[in-house]
Amino acid sequence: MSTAAPVAAKTVPLLIGGQWIEPAASAWEEVFNPSSGAVIARTPLVGAAEVDAAVRAAAAALPDWSATPVVERARVMFRFRALLEERFEEVATLLTREHGKTLAEARAEVNRGVEMVEFACSIPALITGEILPDIASGVDAECVRHPVGVCVGITPYNFPNMVPLWMFPVAITCGNTFVLKPSEKTPLSAVLLGELLAEAGLPDGVFNLVHGARDCVEALLTHPQVAAISFVGSTPVAKIVYETGTAHGKRVQAAGGAKNHLIIMPDADMDQTVKQLAASAYGCAGQRCMAGSIAVAVGSAGDPLVDGLVNLGTAMQVGASDPALSAAAESIGMGPLIREDHRRRVASYLDIAAEDGAKIALDGRQAAAAQSGDGFVLGPSVVDHVAPTMRVAKEEIFGPVLSVSRVGSLEDALALGDGCEFGNGAVIFTRDGYAAREFKQRFNAGMIGINVGVPAPMAWFPFTGWNRSFFGDLHIQGKEGIQFYTRQKVTLTRWPRTDESHLDPVWRSGR
């Protein structure tokens, strides 16, 4: 964070009650283009006053919006989806510019976000209630879903388009209003989403946007008019968000970090496995909670696996991903990391691993040294012979560092999962149906892949992290998302027969 006079760059605005506002903040976060290292914007770090204004605007818009027929709310989402498709390349290019992921990865992220909007468009068919006539003599029972109120989304830097779209399309279509607090490192995509929502005809105050750091988050977690909070980020912060939010009477879903295991059996198709592992570990420069982090080679799989990963990683093109800076951006295999301090932190794990006794089979710092320019580049790394007690095996690195552990059997591989504090995702590569079934049934994680490198579910299924990878009861995405953003009301009705002598004669005669 910088508290000095802000640099001459675009100021990121707030959106409160339909008005775009440039606040006079006392502190700012610089937004970098990771491909060049240049400052492209400045994010105001606002506090309780701006949060209160945004929440109050959302609360004021709630009665009319929740009373809007659900089919009309869905039609706004249909128009929003059409705008995302129409402006697809603009959205993806902006995502690359502020985050650094490749254009192919940015396009894939936008597509996944569009899928969530499509899911929200189907909510009129998914939010219908239940009725049971004659649950007792002359008594009918019905259960319907109502909005919960003002909802908040606190989202990370690594998916500045997709993760907000996990949240607010469902929340809004269910009849809630929303306040989004995106990462101060990547706020520009959120601003563009807000502009597209307004263009789609969303009423003022239904979607609001604030920016900030700890003070902003604390104000959102404790505001008395906030009913529900969705969070994605690191495990330590997810735990704080969950505990603080629930202590203030709010429902909370908080997705945390991960240490995802990828089991490679000796019978796996090694060429395909290596490609899948590289895509998992090095996609988005390893900055995603579903990234493959530990490749667990069973039996004889170790040497060919490491050789294949080193060869593929060495050949991978690494560099600037912003097409405005490089004519080769379309062919880049891996872009830069988000910040220089994060690049240094990730690279430091290579020294830590060597000190702990692991072997550095591929050092990504060499690829970075070969690059020209001032971007935050770090090449893919492979760390071999990693023991479960080493820091690289236990800590979330969040960068393009793939650890390789070697075990003698499937049972040994399953035991590694049992000893992990996280439980986001895990994958097995095998041709053996029995091994795949044992892994699916027994591995200690909520999202499982079989010969699939990244087992991230699509919009219609919940994002089911286990253990310290998730805090809460109802997960993000799918029908659980609808359940999270609604509350149920049950009505019991009895209509006793009326004494007809007291009724109007015309009504009683049936005329």
N, C-alpha and C positions, 0 to 999 in steps of 0.2 A: 504494500500500500504506500502511496505517496501522499504526504500532507503539504508538500510545497505547492507553489503556484502551478496550476495545471498547464500542460503543454498546449500548443495551438492545434487542437484536433477536435473532431466532432464530439459534441456533448450528447450523451445518451439520455433521452427524455424519459420522464415518467408518464404513465397514462392513468389519469384519475377522473372518473365520471365522464369519460368521453373526451377529455381535454388533454392534449400533449403539453407537458410542463417541463421546463428546464430549471431545476431547483438551484438555489444558491448554496450548495453543499460546502461544508468545511473540510471534507476529505474526499479524495478521488482515487479510483483505481484505473491505471492505464490499461487500455486494450491494445494488444499487439497483433500484428500479422506474423504468425510464427514462421512463415516462409522467408521473411526479410528481417525480422527483429524490429521493424518500424512501429511506432505508436500510431494507431489509426483512429482511436476514439478515447474518450475518458468517461468513466462511469461514476455518477455521483453516489456516494455512500450515505444514504439518508437514514433517518432514525424514526423515533416513535411518532413525531408529528405527521410526517408524510404517510407513514403506515396507517395512522388513525384516519387520515383523510381518505385513503384508498378503501379501507374497510368500511367506513361510513358510506362512501359512494356505492359500494357493492350492496350494503344493507338497504340503502334507499331504493336501489333498482330491483331488489329481490321480490317484493310483492307482485309487481306487474309481470315480471319475467316468469315467476313460478306459476302465475295464473294463465300464462300464454299456453294454448294447446300444444301438446307434445309434438304433434305433426308439424306445427309452425316452427317450433324450436329446431326440429330436424331439418326443415327446409333451409334454415340459416346454415346448417352444417353442410347441406348439399351445395349451396352456393360457395361456401368457404372451400370445400374440396375442389370445386371447379377452378377457383382462383389459384389454389396450390398447383394444380395441373398446368394452368395457363402460364404461371410465373415460375415453373419448375426449375429451369436453369438458373434464373436469378436467385432463387432460394438456395439452391445447391452451391452456387459460386460464392455467395455471401458466407455460407457455412464453412467452406474451405478457407476463405480469407480470414475469418476470425478464429478458426480452430486449428487449421493446418492439415486436416485429413485430406486424402486424395479426392479428386473429383468423383471417381467411381464410388468411394466410400460415402461421400456427401450425397450423391444421388440415391444410393441405397438407403441412407438414413431418411431422406425426404420421403422415399417410397414407403418405408415402414411407418412414418408419421401419417401419410395419406391413408394407410390401412386403418389406423386408429380412428380417423375421421369417418371413414366408411362404416366402421363398427358403430360409431355414434349415430350415424344416419339410420341405423337399424333399430335404435332404442325404442321407437313406438311399438315394435313387435316384441320387445324383450322386457318392457316395464309393465306389461299388463298384470292385473291382479288375479286373485283367486276368490271363488265363491263356493259355498257349500250350503244349499238349501236344506232346511229341516235338520240342522245339526242337533237340535232338540225339538220337541213338539211345538210347531208353529214358529220356530226361531231360525232365521237365516244368518249365516256368518259370511263376511267378506273381508279380504285382506288386500289393501292397496298400498302403493309406495308413494311417499311424499319426498320432496327435496329436504336436505338437511339444513341448508342455509348458505352462509358465506363460506366458501372453501378457499384454501390456500395451497399453492404449489411452490415448493422450494427445490430448484433443479440444479444439476451439476454442469460443469463446463464441457464434459466430454461428448454429450449429445444435446446441443442447445436447441435443436429443432424437434427431435423425436420424443425426448422425455417430457417436455411440456405438453406435447400432443398425446402422450399416454394419459394425461390428466384432464385438462380443461374441456376438450370436446365432450367427454362423457359427463363430467360434472355439469356443464352448461346445458346439455341436451336433457339431462335429468331434472332441470328446473332450478339449479343453483346459480349463484353468481360467484365470481372467481377473482382472486388476487394472485398474480404470478410474481415470484421473486426469482429471476434467473441468476445464474452465476455472474458475478461482477466481471469475470474474465471473458465471458462470451455473451454479451447482452444484445448484440445486434440482431440476431435471428429472432429473438423474442419480440423486438420492436416491429420487425417486418410481419410477424404473425399477428400482432395487434392491429397493424394497418390493414391486413387482409380481412380480419374479422369485421372491422368497421365497414370496409367496402362490401362485405357480404350482407350487411344490414343488421348486424348485432346491435341492439339498443345500447345507448350510453350507460356506463356503470356496470354492465353485466361482466365485462372483462376489464381488469385493471392491472397495471404493471408498476412495480416498485423495484428499486435497486439498492443494494447495500451489503453490509457484512454482518457481523455478530449483532450489533444493536438493532438492525432491521429485522433479523430473524427472531430475536428475543421478543420484539414488539409484536410480531405476527403470532408467535406461539402463546402469548399471554393476553391478547386482545379479547375482551369479553364478547365481542360480536362475531368472532370466528368460530365456526362449528366443526370444521374438519381440516386436517392438514395432511398433505401428501409430500413425501420427501424422498429424494435419491441422492446418495453421497457416500461418504466414508462411514465405517462402522462406529467409530467413536462419536461422530456428530449425529448419526442416526439414533444412537442410544439416548443422547441428550434430548434430541427433538421428541422422541417418543415419551420419555419420562416427563419432560416439561409440558408437552401438549396434553398428555392424559391427566397430569396433575391439575391442569386448569380446565378439566371437564370436556376436552375435545376428543373426537375420534381421530386416530393417527395411523397411517401406514408409512413406515420408514424403511426403505431399502438401503442396506449397507454394502460393505466391501466383500471381497471374495478371494479365494485361492483355489482356482479350478484345476482339477486333476484330469489328465488325459491318459487313459490306460492303453498301451499298445501291446497286444498279444503277439506271440511269435508267428501266428498264421495270418496276420494282417497283410493286406495289399500294401507293401511298403511305399511304393511310389505315390499312390493316392493318399496314404496316411501322412506322409511328409508334407504334401501340398496342403492338406487340411490343417495340420498342426501349424504350419507357417502362417496360413490365413488367420487362424485363431489367435496365435500369439502375437503376430505383428500387424494385424489389421488395426487401423486407427492408432498406429504406433503403440499398441498395447494398452491404450488409455480407455479401457472399458471393463466393466465388472464381469463380463462374460468371456474375457480373454483367457485363452489357455495359458496357464502359469507353470504347471509342473507336468512334464511328460514322464509317465511311469512306464519304463520299458521292462517287460516281463521276459525272463529267460534270455534267449538268444536275440531278442529284438534290439538290444541296446546299441551295438556297434553300427549296424546298417541304418538305424534311426539317426544317430548322431552324425554319421557321414552324410546322409541325405540332407539333414537340416543345415549343416555347415555349407554344403555345396549350394543349396538353394538360397540361403541367406547371403552368401558371398556374391551371388549373381544378381541379387535384388537391387533395383535402382532406388536410391534414397535421395531425397532432396526437396526443393521448393515445389509445393503443390498448387500454388496460386497461379492460374493461367495468365494473369496480368503480368507476372514476373518471369515466367519461364514458358518457352514454346514447347518444352518437353513435358509439361505438367500432366498431360493426358496419359503419358506412359510411365509416370512415377509409380513405383510399387509401394513405397511407404513415405509418408510426409513427416514433417518435424513434430516435436513435442510442443506443448502449450506455452511453456516459459523456459527461460534459461536456467532459473533456479531448479525447476523440476527436471530439466535435462541433467543437470549436475547430480541431483539426488538419485535419479535412476542409474546413472553411470557409476555412482559410488558403490552400488551393490556388487559390481564386478570385483572391486578390490575387497569388499567384505567377504564375498564368496571364496576368493583365492586365499584370504587369511584363514578362513574356516576349513580349508583343505579341499575345496572343489577344484575342478579343472576348467579353465576358460577355453572352450573349444572354438568359439567365435567371439571376437571382441568388437562390439559395435562402435567403439570409439575410433577405430581405424577408419571405418567408412565415413564418420563425421569429419575426421581430420582431412579427408580427401575432398570435401565439399568446399566450394567457394561461396562467398556471401556470409550474411550475418544471421541466418535462420537458426532455429533451435533444433538442429538435426542430430540424431543419434541412430546408428545403424542397428540391425538386428543382432542379438547376442545369444549364444548358446552356452550354458553352464552345465558341465557334465559331472557325474558322480556326486550328486547332491544328497546329503543325508537328511533325515527328517528333523534333526535338531538344529540345522543351520538356519540362519536368519532368512536366506533366500527361499527356504522351504516354508517358512512360517509367516512372513510379512507380505502384505500386499505391496508390490513394487509399482504397479500401474505404469509400465513402460515395456519396451520391446526386449525383455529379458526372459528367455525360456529356460527353466531349470529341467534337468534330466536326472531322475532317480532310477536306480536299477534294483529290481526285486526278483525273487526266484519263482513266484507263483501268483496266481490270481488272488489267493487268500491274503498274501502279503500286500498286494495293491489295495484290496478292500480295507485292510487295516490302516493304511495311510489316511483314507477318508475318515475312518472312525476317530482318528486322532487330530483332525483339523477342526479349529474353532468355527470356521465358516461352513457354508453349505449351499452355495449358489448353484453351480453347475458342474457336471462331470460327464466324461465321454469315454467310450471304449471303442477300439478299433479291432475287429476280429471277424473271422468267417465262421466261428463256432457259436451256434445258437444257444448251447447250454451256458457258455461263458457270458454271453450277452444277457441271458435271462437272469443269471445270478447277480451280475452287475446291476441290472435295472432294478431288481428287487431289493438289493442290500446296500448299495452305495449311499453314503450319508450326504445327500444333496437333493435339492428340490427340483432341479431341471436336468434331465438325463438325455444324452445323445448316444446313439449307436451308429458308428461310422458317419457321424455328423460332427463337424469340428466345433460349431457354436450352437448349442442347444437352446437358443433364445426363442421362446414361444412367440407366435404371431398374435395379432390383436384379439383373437377370439378365445385365447387361453390365458390364464393368469400367470404372472411372472413370480414363480413360487420359490423364492429363496428360503433356506432353512437356517436354523441355529442363529449365529450372530450376523448372518447376511440379511436378516429381515426382522423387524420389530413391529408387531401388530397382529391382527387376526384376519383381516381381509386384504388380499394382495391387489397389486396394481394390474390392470388390464382385465379383459374378459368379463364374464358375468359377475365376478367378485368386485370389479370396479363399479358396476351398477349398484351392487349391494352396499358398497362403501359410501357412495354418494346419495343414497336414499335411506329413508327410515320407514318402517312399516306401521300402518295403522289398521287395527282390526275393529270391525263394527259388528255387533250383534243386534238384530232387528226382530221385533215381534209386533205384529199388527192384529190385536184382538178384534173379533167381530163386534161391530158397533150395533147398539140397539136401534133398529131401523125406525122405531116410532119417533125418534128425535131428528130424523133426517128430513130434508126438504122433500116434499111429496113428488116434485118433478124429477129430482135425482133418483128417488126410490123407484119410480115407475119405469126408469130406464130411458125416458125421453130427453 
